Each structure stands twice: as C-alpha cells, then as structure tokens.
Amino acid sequence: MPFDFETQYRRGALAESVLDSMFSRMLRVEPVSRDDQRDGIDRVFHFRGRRWTVEYKTDFRAAQTGRVFIETVSNDRTKKAGWLYTSRADYLLYFVSGADSVYVVRMERLRHAAVSRWIGRFEDRAVPNRTYRTHGMAVPIDELDAIADGVICTSDPSRTRIVWTRRPDELPPRHCAFWTPDEDSRLRGLVERRYPYEVIARRLGRSVAAVRTRAMRLGGGWGSDRH
C-alpha cells in the first residue's frame, strides 16, 4: 500500500505535540526555522546552560515488529540521501508509539553504528510513495537501545532513564541476543503473573524496553501500561 502522506503527517504532528508537552516539563523547548527543519532539526532543547539540536522521529509499527526504520534513501528517483546521512541535529529522539519509549541517540553514534555494523547486515526495506520509494534498514530495537544515551518512558516521565554515557558493562547480559522459545515462554509466564517489567528484565537479562516490546509482539492482550 502506498504511503499516505497526509495521514502520516497528521499522526506525526500529533506525536510531536505529545513529545513537546512532555519535554517542556523537563527543559526549555525552542521551535526552529524552516531552514533548520530542512537540515533535519525539529527543536532546540535548553537545559542548565546547555543547548542541543534534536530531530523527532515517530514509529507506529516498531512496537509490533520489534524493528525501527533507519532511513538511508529519502527519494530513490532523485537519489536524495536519507535522514541518517543528512540530519544536522545533535540528537535523534526516536519515539516508538505503542511501547511508550523514546530513544535518545547521538546522531554521530547512530551513523557510526550504521556504517560499521548495520549496513549489509539488516534487511533493506522500500516504502512506496506516490511517485518514488524511500529506503531504510529494519534494525532491531535492541540495537538502537545499545547505542542510546537513554530511554524515556512517555507514559510516566518520572521513570525516565537518561544515562548520557553507556559502558559495555552496564548492558544487560542478553542484550541484542535473539529471543529463544524458552525465553518467550518465561516471558509469557511472568507477564501473566503480573510481574513488573523491571523485574522481568532483570530475570531475563534484557532491557526494560526490549521486554516491553517483545511482550507486545507476542500478544495476549498485554498493553504498555505495566509498571
């Protein structure tokens, strides 16, 4: 099915207003000019004398597929590069709608991961538009989590986890590993017994974001309202 620009634009604009509302409680959010937007900058954040340019991206499918879309080609007819290469923002804020998670990723770190590990490893996907196609990599959420400076819980910002630096010894033991049938069975059992996601994550050696996303992907009526 071709990409419905108008529908996606409205959904994206609504998601941006949600993010603005949430972040404005933590710091000062400054709107940007159209020239900035053409450079991939959606907002400027100010906090305690520091300034960051950020780009918002909202994914409405990642909570179900377990993969995020990293755009490499914006228009295959004109050969315009995707936002992975063209954005001049300091940070990418990748909102996984349905999982209540915003991944805070430095653009330079994202590009390094894409070039050094992801390109050629993960499937290239083409999204049809009316007259052209957009291409990108379907990257597992765990891979994005591995390079993120933090993950923000949109349903409860007080539980926000911003670490700004992430050492290998801080990552969960099963980070980025494929889910096994045994892990899926354990996850179902723990969720059905109403264990908090934080507890499940510790027991399975996974990040909270990975557990929440996997639970939603497995189904069973599990929502994103688990604490």
Backbone as CSV, one residue per row, in Angstrom:
resi,resn,N_x,N_y,N_z,CA_x,CA_y,CA_z,C_x,C_y,C_z
1,MET,0.847,-1.196,0.000,0.000,0.000,0.000,0.877,1.238,0.000
2,PRO,0.613,2.202,-0.911,1.423,3.420,-0.971,1.348,4.205,0.334
3,PHE,2.403,4.914,0.587,2.498,5.747,1.787,1.472,6.881,1.700
4,ASP,0.623,7.031,2.714,-0.384,8.085,2.767,0.225,9.267,3.516
5,PHE,0.746,10.236,2.756,1.491,11.339,3.359,0.636,12.141,4.326
6,GLU,-0.582,12.477,3.924,-1.431,13.329,4.751,-1.737,12.676,6.092
7,THR,-2.089,11.389,6.037,-2.392,10.670,7.281,-1.167,10.593,8.173
8,GLN,-0.026,10.226,7.581,1.191,10.101,8.364,1.644,11.457,8.912
9,TYR,1.421,12.508,8.124,1.783,13.847,8.594,0.970,14.225,9.824
10,ARG,-0.337,13.949,9.781,-1.193,14.281,10.925,-0.796,13.467,12.150
11,ARG,-0.527,12.183,11.944,-0.126,11.343,13.070,1.215,11.805,13.636
12,GLY,2.140,12.153,12.737,3.448,12.612,13.187,3.363,13.934,13.929
13,ALA,2.515,14.847,13.438,2.361,16.141,14.102,1.778,15.964,15.499
14,LEU,0.830,15.035,15.635,0.254,14.762,16.951,1.311,14.196,17.892
15,ALA,2.129,13.280,17.376,3.195,12.697,18.202,4.186,13.771,18.640
16,GLU,4.507,14.698,17.740,5.437,15.776,18.096,4.867,16.660,19.195
17,SER,3.556,16.911,19.152,2.947,17.730,20.205,3.008,17.012,21.549
18,VAL,2.866,15.688,21.527,2.986,14.904,22.762,4.409,15.012,23.316
19,LEU,5.397,14.887,22.441,6.787,14.987,22.875,7.099,16.388,23.396
20,ASP,6.603,17.412,22.698,6.825,18.784,23.163,6.252,18.987,24.563
21,SER,5.045,18.478,24.762,4.390,18.636,26.063,5.194,17.956,27.165
22,MET,5.718,16.765,26.870,6.470,16.027,27.875,7.818,16.694,28.167
23,PHE,8.559,17.037,27.109,9.898,17.595,27.305,9.855,18.992,27.914
24,SER,8.788,19.743,27.646,8.704,21.098,28.188,8.590,21.102,29.706
25,ARG,8.257,19.959,30.290,8.231,19.851,31.752,9.629,19.652,32.328
26,MET,10.570,19.242,31.473,11.920,18.940,31.927,12.921,20.043,31.571
27,LEU,12.667,20.727,30.433,13.623,21.701,29.931,12.901,22.684,29.014
28,ARG,13.636,23.635,28.480,13.013,24.602,27.579,13.109,24.107,26.149
29,VAL,11.954,24.056,25.480,11.879,23.585,24.098,11.683,24.787,23.184
30,GLU,12.610,24.964,22.257,12.571,26.113,21.348,12.189,25.657,19.937
31,PRO,11.202,26.301,19.321,10.862,25.978,17.922,11.983,26.431,16.995
32,VAL,11.987,25.908,15.765,13.067,26.218,14.833,12.508,26.791,13.531
33,SER,13.396,27.299,12.711,13.014,27.872,11.426,12.839,26.771,10.383
34,ARG,12.284,27.131,9.240,12.131,26.164,8.153,13.485,25.715,7.616
35,ASP,14.459,26.625,7.621,15.808,26.248,7.195,16.372,25.170,8.107
36,ASP,16.146,25.310,9.415,16.593,24.285,10.369,15.894,22.957,10.087
37,GLN,14.595,23.015,9.815,13.843,21.801,9.540,14.356,21.090,8.299
38,ARG,14.750,21.874,7.291,15.321,21.255,6.090,16.648,20.573,6.392
39,ASP,17.302,21.010,7.469,18.560,20.376,7.890,18.324,19.227,8.870
40,GLY,17.063,18.863,9.068,16.767,17.748,9.956,16.712,18.121,11.419
41,ILE,16.546,19.392,11.722,16.448,19.855,13.109,15.003,20.251,13.388
42,ASP,14.375,19.587,14.349,12.974,19.857,14.668,12.799,20.771,15.872
43,ARG,13.707,20.698,16.834,13.614,21.512,18.034,15.015,21.811,18.547
44,VAL,15.088,22.820,19.422,16.315,23.075,20.178,15.961,22.962,21.645
45,PHE,16.720,22.152,22.380,16.493,21.966,23.809,17.523,22.781,24.587
46,HIS,17.049,23.414,25.673,17.935,24.175,26.556,17.770,23.637,27.981
47,PHE,18.903,23.358,28.631,18.838,22.844,29.999,20.122,23.207,30.729
48,ARG,19.989,23.986,31.801,21.108,24.359,32.665,22.289,24.917,31.859
49,GLY,21.970,25.834,30.954,23.014,26.493,30.196,23.531,25.717,28.999
50,ARG,23.020,24.530,28.773,23.452,23.729,27.641,22.385,23.750,26.548
51,ARG,22.800,23.502,25.318,21.913,23.579,24.167,22.128,22.376,23.258
52,TRP,21.017,21.733,22.843,21.093,20.605,21.916,20.075,20.783,20.795
53,THR,20.458,20.449,19.589,19.503,20.381,18.485,19.045,18.928,18.361
54,VAL,17.743,18.745,18.139,17.205,17.385,18.106,16.302,17.192,16.892
55,GLU,16.224,15.952,16.444,15.284,15.564,15.394,14.324,14.538,15.981
56,TYR,13.020,14.765,15.773,11.994,13.827,16.216,11.712,12.806,15.111
57,LYS,11.587,11.550,15.496,11.088,10.520,14.598,10.089,9.674,15.379
58,THR,8.948,9.400,14.767,7.929,8.575,15.410,7.680,7.339,14.572
59,ASP,7.682,6.174,15.214,7.476,4.893,14.530,6.220,4.244,15.095
60,PHE,5.213,4.044,14.239,3.947,3.483,14.683,3.894,1.958,14.525
61,ARG,4.945,1.353,14.002,4.942,-0.100,13.777,5.976,-0.850,14.601
62,ALA,6.986,-0.146,15.098,8.104,-0.817,15.760,7.686,-1.624,16.982
63,ALA,6.647,-1.177,17.693,6.204,-1.909,18.886,5.695,-3.295,18.515
64,GLN,5.175,-3.442,17.302,4.681,-4.746,16.849,5.760,-5.560,16.134
65,THR,6.602,-4.899,15.345,7.601,-5.622,14.558,8.902,-5.875,15.317
66,GLY,9.164,-5.046,16.342,10.417,-5.180,17.076,11.598,-4.570,16.342
67,ARG,11.335,-3.808,15.263,12.397,-3.192,14.472,12.083,-1.728,14.194
68,VAL,13.129,-0.907,14.163,12.983,0.509,13.838,13.441,0.734,12.409
69,PHE,12.948,1.807,11.801,13.272,2.102,10.402,14.280,3.239,10.354
70,ILE,15.477,2.930,9.869,16.548,3.920,9.748,16.676,4.281,8.271
71,GLU,16.229,5.487,7.933,16.153,5.896,6.525,17.528,6.173,5.925
72,THR,17.824,5.483,4.814,19.097,5.667,4.121,18.934,6.420,2.804
73,VAL,17.775,6.263,2.159,17.483,6.964,0.902,16.105,7.587,1.030
74,SER,16.035,8.900,0.920,14.757,9.596,1.050,13.917,9.479,-0.214
75,ASN,14.560,9.561,-1.375,13.853,9.509,-2.661,14.724,8.755,-3.647
76,ASP,14.276,7.558,-4.045,15.117,6.748,-4.932,15.120,7.247,-6.380
77,ARG,14.204,8.123,-6.723,14.204,8.683,-8.086,15.223,9.795,-8.228
78,THR,15.318,10.642,-7.217,16.276,11.751,-7.267,17.600,11.394,-6.591
79,LYS,17.648,10.181,-5.968,18.845,9.718,-5.256,19.170,10.593,-4.040
80,LYS,18.137,11.193,-3.454,18.346,12.013,-2.267,18.628,11.134,-1.060
81,ALA,19.683,11.452,-0.337,20.061,10.649,0.825,19.034,10.783,1.941
82,GLY,18.949,9.749,2.759,18.002,9.742,3.873,18.509,10.525,5.067
83,TRP,17.631,10.645,6.078,17.982,11.470,7.242,19.157,10.909,8.043
84,LEU,19.446,9.614,7.878,20.615,9.059,8.564,21.870,9.847,8.211
85,TYR,21.976,10.270,6.952,23.165,10.967,6.470,23.015,12.482,6.437
86,THR,21.789,12.977,6.275,21.622,14.418,6.035,21.290,15.235,7.283
87,SER,20.769,14.599,8.325,20.367,15.361,9.504,21.569,16.022,10.170
88,ARG,21.391,17.289,10.521,22.451,18.017,11.212,22.161,18.173,12.703
89,ALA,21.171,17.459,13.185,20.819,17.520,14.599,21.887,16.835,15.448
90,ASP,21.995,17.268,16.697,22.923,16.618,17.637,22.384,15.264,18.082
91,TYR,21.056,15.214,18.300,20.430,14.006,18.828,19.213,13.600,17.993
92,LEU,19.005,12.302,17.913,17.770,11.739,17.385,16.921,11.299,18.569
93,LEU,15.651,11.722,18.579,14.703,11.251,19.586,13.705,10.358,18.860
94,TYR,13.873,9.064,19.007,13.093,8.074,18.253,11.974,7.534,19.140
95,PHE,10.753,7.950,18.830,9.571,7.618,19.627,8.918,6.351,19.073
96,VAL,8.914,5.284,19.875,8.235,4.049,19.499,6.835,4.107,20.080
97,SER,5.887,4.524,19.267,4.499,4.640,19.705,3.941,3.242,19.974
98,GLY,3.251,3.106,21.080,2.716,1.799,21.454,3.574,1.091,22.482
99,ALA,4.826,1.531,22.603,5.718,0.970,23.622,6.086,2.026,24.651
100,ASP,5.571,3.254,24.469,5.808,4.340,25.419,7.287,4.605,25.657
101,SER,8.079,4.514,24.597,9.524,4.676,24.748,10.083,5.653,23.731
102,VAL,10.944,6.559,24.203,11.677,7.466,23.329,13.163,7.181,23.524
103,TYR,13.841,6.809,22.432,15.263,6.512,22.491,16.052,7.779,22.161
104,VAL,16.957,8.142,23.058,17.774,9.344,22.897,19.132,8.901,22.366
105,VAL,19.402,9.220,21.092,20.597,8.699,20.423,21.376,9.836,19.783
106,ARG,22.675,9.858,20.006,23.516,10.849,19.347,23.629,10.490,17.872
107,MET,23.435,11.484,17.013,23.462,11.234,15.576,24.803,10.651,15.129
108,GLU,25.885,11.161,15.663,27.196,10.659,15.245,27.368,9.196,15.648
109,ARG,26.810,8.812,16.788,26.886,7.422,17.223,25.998,6.531,16.356
110,LEU,24.845,7.058,15.966,23.941,6.314,15.091,24.605,6.044,13.741
111,ARG,25.234,7.058,13.167,25.890,6.880,11.870,27.041,5.881,11.960
112,HIS,27.794,5.947,13.055,28.907,5.012,13.228,28.379,3.574,13.295
113,ALA,27.310,3.362,14.044,26.738,2.018,14.156,26.221,1.539,12.804
114,ALA,25.586,2.434,12.061,25.037,2.061,10.755,26.140,1.640,9.795
115,VAL,27.191,2.441,9.730,28.270,2.167,8.778,29.103,0.961,9.194
116,SER,29.380,0.836,10.489,30.290,-0.217,10.957,29.610,-1.558,11.201
117,ARG,28.279,-1.544,11.478,27.648,-2.814,11.863,26.337,-3.144,11.144
118,TRP,25.570,-2.160,10.766,24.217,-2.443,10.313,24.063,-2.611,8.811
119,ILE,24.745,-1.771,8.039,24.594,-1.834,6.584,25.082,-3.183,6.060
120,GLY,24.236,-3.843,5.301,24.564,-5.168,4.780,24.182,-6.294,5.704
121,ARG,23.944,-5.970,6.964,23.563,-6.988,7.950,22.057,-7.067,8.116
122,PHE,21.399,-5.901,8.084,19.955,-5.865,8.271,19.239,-5.560,6.956
123,GLU,18.047,-6.090,6.853,17.263,-6.007,5.631,16.994,-4.566,5.198
124,ASP,17.160,-4.330,3.891,16.784,-3.042,3.312,15.305,-3.109,2.943
125,ARG,14.550,-2.111,3.357,13.126,-2.071,3.052,12.788,-0.821,2.253
126,ALA,11.897,-0.984,1.298,11.445,0.127,0.467,10.008,0.468,0.835
127,VAL,9.762,1.749,1.088,8.417,2.226,1.412,7.898,2.995,0.200
128,PRO,6.837,2.498,-0.455,6.336,3.178,-1.660,5.591,4.469,-1.337
129,ASN,5.917,5.517,-2.048,5.175,6.771,-2.024,4.433,6.878,-3.355
130,ARG,3.883,8.009,-3.658,3.095,8.127,-4.890,3.951,7.999,-6.140
131,THR,5.111,8.607,-6.145,5.935,8.606,-7.352,7.361,8.121,-7.123
132,TYR,7.686,7.713,-5.923,9.040,7.265,-5.630,9.002,6.340,-4.419
133,ARG,10.141,5.809,-4.037,10.234,4.966,-2.850,11.304,5.493,-1.900
134,THR,11.052,5.293,-0.628,12.023,5.612,0.410,12.617,4.303,0.918
135,HIS,13.925,4.277,1.119,14.598,3.061,1.573,15.195,3.253,2.969
136,GLY,15.278,2.150,3.686,15.895,2.195,5.002,16.181,0.806,5.524
137,MET,16.907,0.743,6.624,17.227,-0.531,7.267,16.217,-0.847,8.358
138,ALA,15.835,-2.108,8.449,14.961,-2.574,9.526,15.858,-3.089,10.652
139,VAL,16.103,-2.239,11.628,17.079,-2.520,12.690,16.366,-2.945,13.971
140,PRO,16.770,-4.068,14.586,16.150,-4.491,15.852,16.223,-3.390,16.918
141,ILE,15.157,-3.259,17.685,15.112,-2.225,18.717,16.279,-2.369,19.701
142,ASP,16.667,-3.592,20.002,17.786,-3.798,20.928,19.065,-3.131,20.423
143,GLU,19.246,-3.093,19.111,20.435,-2.449,18.548,20.395,-0.948,18.802
144,LEU,19.211,-0.358,18.656,19.083,1.076,18.934,19.291,1.346,20.416
145,ASP,18.733,0.486,21.251,18.879,0.638,22.695,20.351,0.569,23.110
146,ALA,21.125,-0.243,22.376,22.534,-0.432,22.733,23.347,0.838,22.570
147,ILE,22.955,1.697,21.633,23.736,2.913,21.387,23.062,4.154,21.963
148,ALA,21.905,3.985,22.583,21.166,5.133,23.120,21.811,5.666,24.390
149,ASP,21.771,6.987,24.545,22.215,7.606,25.785,21.168,7.446,26.877
150,GLY,19.963,7.137,26.482,18.902,6.954,27.459,17.606,6.568,26.802
151,VAL,16.669,6.124,27.614,15.326,5.780,27.153,14.330,6.481,28.066
152,ILE,13.377,7.175,27.457,12.382,7.943,28.203,11.043,7.235,28.131
153,CYS,10.401,7.078,29.286,9.079,6.470,29.348,8.044,7.582,29.202
154,THR,7.322,7.607,28.076,6.378,8.701,27.832,5.146,8.627,28.712
155,SER,4.764,7.427,29.147,3.575,7.307,29.984,3.835,7.761,31.410
156,ASP,5.123,7.769,31.814,5.483,8.207,33.165,6.893,8.787,33.122
157,PRO,7.042,10.073,32.725,8.373,10.678,32.596,9.205,10.629,33.866
158,SER,8.565,10.449,35.026,9.337,10.383,36.265,10.223,9.138,36.296
159,ARG,9.910,8.154,35.426,10.707,6.925,35.374,11.755,7.003,34.273
160,THR,11.979,8.209,33.761,12.937,8.400,32.684,14.321,7.911,33.089
161,ARG,14.972,7.248,32.149,16.345,6.762,32.372,17.263,7.437,31.346
162,ILE,17.934,8.487,31.778,18.913,9.148,30.916,20.281,8.958,31.556
163,VAL,21.149,8.250,30.881,22.455,7.964,31.468,23.567,8.776,30.792
164,TRP,23.326,9.228,29.552,24.232,10.059,28.780,25.531,9.366,28.411
165,THR,25.964,8.390,29.154,27.071,7.546,28.715,26.687,6.120,29.032
166,ARG,27.094,5.217,28.181,26.713,3.820,28.366,27.945,2.951,28.160
167,ARG,28.429,2.307,29.224,29.578,1.420,29.113,29.104,-0.003,28.846
168,PRO,29.940,-0.822,28.189,29.541,-2.204,27.910,29.139,-2.982,29.153
169,ASP,29.788,-2.702,30.283,29.460,-3.466,31.485,28.126,-3.032,32.099
170,GLU,27.494,-1.977,31.547,26.189,-1.546,32.033,25.054,-2.204,31.250
171,LEU,25.391,-2.917,30.174,24.359,-3.512,29.331,23.902,-4.848,29.912
172,PRO,22.628,-5.212,29.694,22.122,-6.494,30.195,22.870,-7.665,29.549
173,PRO,22.984,-8.804,30.248,23.730,-9.953,29.718,23.217,-10.456,28.371
174,ARG,21.882,-10.426,28.166,21.299,-10.945,26.926,21.025,-9.840,25.916
175,HIS,21.682,-8.698,26.081,21.443,-7.559,25.213,21.762,-7.911,23.768
176,CYS,20.819,-7.639,22.852,20.953,-7.845,21.401,20.953,-9.322,20.992
177,ALA,20.779,-10.236,21.939,20.708,-11.655,21.580,19.313,-11.990,21.054
178,PHE,19.241,-12.988,20.151,17.946,-13.419,19.644,17.117,-14.034,20.764
179,TRP,15.808,-13.795,20.709,14.919,-14.394,21.696,14.722,-15.880,21.376
180,THR,14.851,-16.715,22.396,14.669,-18.155,22.219,13.245,-18.547,22.622
181,PRO,12.755,-19.718,22.160,11.424,-20.179,22.572,11.297,-20.291,24.096
182,ASP,12.388,-20.692,24.766,12.349,-20.796,26.226,12.169,-19.421,26.864
183,GLU,12.876,-18.398,26.338,12.719,-17.048,26.879,11.310,-16.518,26.647
184,ASP,10.761,-16.799,25.466,9.392,-16.366,25.183,8.409,-17.002,26.162
185,SER,8.619,-18.282,26.458,7.745,-18.980,27.404,7.868,-18.377,28.799
186,ARG,9.095,-18.106,29.231,9.304,-17.489,30.550,8.681,-16.097,30.600
187,LEU,8.839,-15.349,29.510,8.278,-14.006,29.452,6.759,-14.055,29.581
188,ARG,6.114,-14.946,28.840,4.649,-15.076,28.920,4.212,-15.383,30.354
189,GLY,4.924,-16.306,30.979,4.558,-16.692,32.336,4.691,-15.553,33.327
190,LEU,5.776,-14.798,33.218,6.000,-13.688,34.137,4.998,-12.562,33.914
191,VAL,4.687,-12.294,32.647,3.700,-11.246,32.357,2.319,-11.659,32.856
192,GLU,1.946,-12.906,32.615,0.639,-13.380,33.052,0.499,-13.354,34.566
193,ARG,1.638,-13.480,35.264,1.604,-13.401,36.731,1.769,-11.966,37.232
194,ARG,1.713,-11.010,36.272,1.684,-9.582,36.601,2.987,-9.057,37.223
195,TYR,4.113,-9.662,36.884,5.389,-9.129,37.364,5.676,-7.796,36.655
196,PRO,6.263,-6.818,37.341,6.639,-5.553,36.689,7.695,-5.810,35.609
197,TYR,7.712,-4.968,34.587,8.676,-5.135,33.502,10.114,-5.050,34.012
198,GLU,10.356,-4.201,35.014,11.715,-4.072,35.539,12.198,-5.398,36.132
199,VAL,11.313,-6.094,36.817,11.661,-7.386,37.420,11.893,-8.427,36.327
200,ILE,11.001,-8.441,35.335,11.140,-9.392,34.228,12.462,-9.163,33.502
201,ALA,12.797,-7.891,33.271,14.040,-7.565,32.563,15.254,-8.104,33.315
202,ARG,15.260,-7.950,34.642,16.392,-8.466,35.430,16.466,-9.984,35.354
203,ARG,15.329,-10.648,35.412,15.317,-12.114,35.387,15.757,-12.672,34.035
204,LEU,15.412,-11.950,32.953,15.742,-12.441,31.620,17.045,-11.863,31.076
205,GLY,17.644,-10.924,31.818,18.891,-10.329,31.357,18.712,-9.438,30.155
206,ARG,17.552,-8.742,30.101,17.225,-7.872,28.968,16.964,-6.451,29.475
207,SER,16.901,-5.518,28.524,16.500,-4.164,28.896,14.988,-4.127,29.070
208,VAL,14.506,-3.146,29.820,13.064,-2.992,30.015,12.376,-2.752,28.676
209,ALA,12.998,-1.925,27.827,12.410,-1.632,26.523,12.279,-2.895,25.680
210,ALA,13.299,-3.758,25.722,13.254,-4.997,24.943,12.157,-5.924,25.452
211,VAL,12.011,-6.002,26.764,10.969,-6.862,27.355,9.586,-6.340,27.000
212,ARG,9.384,-5.037,27.141,8.076,-4.457,26.838,7.703,-4.682,25.368
213,THR,8.653,-4.450,24.484,8.386,-4.605,23.056,8.111,-6.061,22.694
214,ARG,8.887,-6.986,23.278,8.683,-8.412,22.982,7.332,-8.877,23.497
215,ALA,6.945,-8.421,24.676,5.653,-8.799,25.238,4.508,-8.342,24.337
216,MET,4.603,-7.122,23.832,3.569,-6.607,22.942,3.553,-7.373,21.631
217,ARG,4.723,-7.769,21.169,4.801,-8.509,19.903,4.211,-9.910,20.042
218,LEU,4.386,-10.524,21.205,3.828,-11.862,21.438,2.311,-11.846,21.590
219,GLY,1.767,-10.680,21.916,0.300,-10.562,22.012,-0.218,-11.012,23.355
220,GLY,-1.432,-11.531,23.345,-2.055,-11.972,24.590,-2.760,-10.856,25.321
221,GLY,-2.968,-9.718,24.642,-3.690,-8.629,25.280,-2.857,-7.812,26.252
222,TRP,-1.522,-7.941,26.147,-0.656,-7.206,27.063,-0.431,-5.814,26.536
223,GLY,-0.757,-4.811,27.300,-0.579,-3.438,26.862,0.728,-2.871,27.347
224,SER,0.859,-1.562,27.231,2.092,-0.880,27.645,1.911,-0.165,28.974
225,ASP,0.870,-0.588,29.732,0.598,0.107,30.982,1.225,-0.568,32.188
226,ARG,2.058,-1.614,31.934,2.703,-2.337,33.032,3.823,-1.512,33.612
227,HIS,3.893,-1.431,34.931,4.988,-0.679,35.571,6.117,-1.629,35.935
